[in-house]
Amino acid sequence: SRMDTIVIQSVAEAQLSKAKVRLARLEDALKRVDEDEDFGLCLDCGDPIPMARLKAMPETSLCVECAE
């Protein structure tokens, strides 16, 4: 029905928006890897971000404590 189509389109647009945001964050992370030496360091406190967090979320720029 028309309502189903509207809902599906809305969900698809929301997913696309989230994907675009993640892509931009990943591109920023790649720049930090290529240009700076601060990749893997928290931008707030300067402590190293645990490798498990970087593997799960390579776009992250904050440690768990600062992200909370």
Secondary structure, 3 states (H helix, E strand, C coil): CHHHHHHHHHHHHHHHHHHHHHHHHHHHHHHHHHHCCCCCECCCCCCECCHHHHHHCCCCCCCHHHHC
